[in-house]
């Protein structure tokens, strides 16, 4: 019983902290005009950046500016997924918004690396 | 190219936000305080040891065996006859419902896997097994199977590849049935990775005891996890691989380009470190003979189960609940013919949207698992250790558990 009481107390304190929930009423729909731009360069079999964290607000517009010297497939692992094919000499911009908080990986599939991790906060 | 790439745990989609620093700190201080409170203030005589084991588990229930056969057939049809894309319902069902769903199922319904297991059903129709299962193998075949699974999921070149999963499952089915024909039911109790995983977690179920519904204190059934060679390795594989899964999503790790070998060896290293530290901490007591000391890690291994389960819940909760919805609907259309018997609803992201509640839940799972583990280890130590060493003999294990929990919270906070 002592254990049960301890667990209960622990759960209460922790959820007590969670009282002020992160959904600040904005509903993520406004999307600032500027948004976030990520510059991605694929050159000589390397991608820059690699494994970087980029902070994004839910509903904010995210723009990928991709330059590449090779065939590559860029996947954005959100729901729904976004896939962009780039060809050698490409210089493209692609935009999307992310609605759900979480971390979304942007990956280069041929090179098999994570380019950035979009940290989507409410 | 049908490959889905190197995203976390085999399937695409987003992962959780890191938990806020404050939550990690609150969790860590609770874990630390309760740990030493248990050591200093809790009972001084073992309460839960020496529970008589159930002599024989009750017979498997035929209706559950039928359910198991139908569900397995469904999953296999989806996996092998469904679309060869990352959206294949069998692929998602394997990673989410089989691997992650197994844990809550065992917690709620006990070791119902034993009744459901289609491999047990098939081989029971073929006879009781030709040979006795070799005692010295212990749980090691299950360790190999579990490691093969976590390798596929976390370190193989392309975990989301339907082809890789088809090959893995085919090998698993052949090996499992062959072992069952050769060694009978004992094979499943010791060598089938999923069956063993379920049996161990089921000991923590507060609702089912000895295979039937009965509400009880799970700390009384936890010490009855059958001890055999390789038990510590089973638990270390589960805990180490989950920690590796978090770690491999860190920018430190993603910033490097590494080979499959480097990923695989790091995964193995995580599991090995968890195991070696546990064995060391379990043995760190005075007043026992060398022979008794060698038995201590196995006898204390059950106390690691709540830490494993708590951390796995924290790590996989959104994955199960949110990805599970999409997989459920994909499984209703196993052949990819566009069947939507229940409509085509969007995934509900209630958990992900309430970031603070989610973070609080995750910390609660980790801390609750830690507390149960510390209590279980304390109680068993009182039964195992000689009088003069009961307090000092527990300290290393207590510190190690605090270390595991702090590492888990650190990973949840930083990745």
Contacts between the chains, C-beta under 8 A, distances in Angstrom:
chain1	res1	chain2	res2	distance
A	2	B	42	7.3
A	3	B	219	7.0
A	3	B	371	6.9
A	3	B	372	7.3
A	3	B	375	5.6
A	6	B	34	6.0
A	6	B	371	6.1
A	7	B	368	5.4
A	7	B	371	6.2
A	7	B	372	7.9
A	10	B	30	5.4
A	10	B	34	7.3
A	10	B	364	6.8
A	10	B	367	5.5
A	10	B	368	6.7
A	10	B	371	7.0
A	11	B	364	5.1
A	11	B	368	7.2
A	13	B	26	6.9
A	13	B	30	7.2
A	14	B	23	7.3
A	14	B	26	6.5
A	14	B	27	7.0
A	14	B	30	7.8
A	14	B	360	4.7
A	14	B	363	5.4
A	14	B	364	4.7
A	14	B	367	7.2
A	15	B	357	7.4
A	15	B	360	5.0
A	15	B	361	7.9
A	15	B	364	7.1
A	17	B	22	7.0
A	17	B	23	6.3
A	17	B	26	6.2
A	17	B	356	7.4
A	17	B	360	5.8
A	18	B	356	4.3
A	18	B	357	4.8
A	18	B	359	6.8
A	18	B	360	3.5
A	18	B	361	7.9
A	19	B	356	7.9
A	20	B	356	6.7
A	21	B	354	5.4
A	21	B	355	7.7
A	21	B	356	4.9
A	21	B	357	6.0
A	22	B	354	6.8
A	22	B	355	4.0
A	22	B	356	4.8
A	23	B	353	6.1
A	23	B	354	6.4
A	23	B	355	8.0
A	50	B	254	6.8
A	50	B	255	5.3
A	50	B	257	7.4
A	51	B	251	4.5
A	51	B	252	7.6
A	51	B	253	7.3
A	51	B	254	3.1
A	51	B	255	3.6
A	51	B	256	7.5
A	52	B	251	6.3
A	52	B	255	7.6
A	53	B	251	5.5
A	73	B	1	7.1
A	75	B	5	6.5
A	75	B	12	7.5
A	77	B	7	5.3
A	77	B	12	4.6
A	77	B	13	5.8
A	77	B	14	6.5
A	78	B	13	7.4
A	78	B	14	5.8
A	79	B	13	5.7
A	79	B	14	7.0
A	79	B	326	7.7
A	79	B	347	6.3
A	81	B	12	6.2
A	98	B	14	7.9
A	100	B	14	6.6
A	100	B	349	4.5
A	100	B	352	5.1
A	100	B	353	6.6
A	101	B	17	5.9
A	101	B	352	5.4
A	101	B	353	6.2
A	101	B	355	5.2
A	102	B	14	3.7
A	102	B	15	6.1
A	102	B	16	6.0
A	102	B	17	5.9
A	102	B	318	7.7
A	102	B	352	5.2
A	103	B	14	5.8
A	103	B	15	4.8
A	103	B	16	6.9
A	103	B	17	6.2
A	103	B	249	7.7
A	104	B	14	4.6
A	105	B	7	5.7
A	105	B	8	7.7
A	105	B	14	7.9
A	105	B	15	7.7
A	107	B	5	5.4
A	107	B	6	6.8
A	107	B	7	6.9
A	109	B	1	7.0
A	109	B	3	7.0
A	109	B	5	5.3
A	111	B	257	7.9
A	112	B	5	6.7
A	112	B	6	5.8
A	112	B	157	7.8
A	113	B	6	7.9
A	113	B	254	7.4
A	113	B	257	6.0
A	114	B	6	7.1
A	114	B	254	4.3
A	117	B	249	7.6
A	117	B	251	6.7
A	117	B	254	7.0
A	119	B	17	6.6
A	119	B	18	7.9
A	120	B	14	7.3
A	120	B	17	7.5
A	121	B	17	6.7
A	121	B	355	7.4
A	122	B	353	7.0
A	122	B	355	5.8
